[in-house]
Amino acid sequence: MVFSGSGGQGVITAAIILAEAAVLHEHLIAVQSQSYGPEARGGATRSDVIIAESPIYFPKVIQPNVLVCLTQQAYSNYHSILRPGGLFVTDSHFVKLGKKVDARQVELPMYETVLEKIGRPIVFNICMLGAVLGLTGLVKPESIMKVLETQINPSFLEMNRQALAIGLGLSAGIDA
């Protein structure tokens, strides 16, 4: 899968959390790589995650089964790489879809819902991760929380738990 957006949205952090959850708590094999522009915030970011039950021989995603675009620039740059029939997830606040892609397109109001229910966009990436998990079932939400418990300040844990639940809720009932 490919997560894409801009610096400061937590795209790379979300990919690292997903890969760690897969390896440490689901006993899968995972590899995560990233690329980003020279800007600290606002530049283009992309993070590739491969999760498998067997050895991974090439760490780069060429044609993802799942593509997440959190900015219009990410959509413009990456919409064409998605594998036909794949899952294409966008945030409806930041991305306006243009060309149709041969995929299951899911637009979710992740950013706006996080702002409305939590009031802070800092956990937008965890909401996105919850939505992706809800749509794919790749790893259990509990595995994500176990990783978060080891990596973030305990005072932010409940906010992250809420964001994960929001993402899972947004994706509930959507046939992906």
MOFENZI-V402933 format. One record per pair of residues at least 6 apart in sequence whose C-alpha atoms are under 7 Angstrom apart, sorted by sequence separation. I is the first residue (numbers start at 0). J is the second residue. If there is no record, write none. Layout:
i=[I/I]
j=[J/J]
//
This chain:
i=[4/21/22/36/68/113/114/132/3/21/22/35/36/113/2/21/35/36/148/35/34/35/110/113/18/34/18/33/34/47/18/33/47/110/32/33/109/31/32/66/87/91/15/31/32/86/87/88/89/90/91/92/14/31/63/64/84/85/86/87/88/89/90/91/109/30/31/62/63/64/83/84/85/86/87/88/89/90/92/109/30/62/63/83/84/90/92/29/30/62/65/66/67/68/69/90/29/64/65/66/67/68/69/11/28/29/64/65/66/67/71/27/28/70/71/27/28/69/70/71/27/28/69/28/30/18/43/14/6/7/6/7/14/125/129/133/6/11/128/129/132/5/6/10/126/130/134/5/6/122/125/126/129/130/133/5/6/125/128/129/133/4/5/126/127/130/4/122/126/130/3/4/134/3/2/3/1/2/1/2/1/0/1/0/0/113/109/0/1/107/0/0/1/2/3/4/0/1/2/3/4/5/0/1/2/3/4/4/3/103/86/13/13/25/10/9/13/8/21/24/20/20/17/20/16/19/16]
j=[10/27/28/42/74/119/120/138/10/28/29/42/43/120/10/29/43/44/156/44/44/45/120/123/29/45/30/45/46/59/31/46/60/123/46/47/123/46/47/81/102/106/31/47/48/102/103/104/105/106/107/108/31/48/80/81/101/102/103/104/105/106/107/108/126/48/49/80/81/82/101/102/103/104/105/106/107/108/110/127/49/81/82/102/103/109/111/49/50/82/85/86/87/88/89/110/50/85/86/87/88/89/90/33/50/51/86/87/88/89/93/50/51/93/94/51/52/93/94/95/52/53/94/54/58/48/73/46/39/40/40/41/48/159/163/167/41/46/163/164/167/41/42/46/162/166/170/42/43/159/162/163/166/167/170/43/44/163/166/167/171/43/44/165/166/169/44/162/166/170/44/45/175/45/45/46/45/46/46/47/47/47/48/48/49/162/166/60/63/169/63/64/65/66/67/68/65/66/67/68/69/70/66/67/68/69/70/73/73/175/175/124/125/138/124/124/128/124/138/142/142/143/143/146/143/146/146]
//
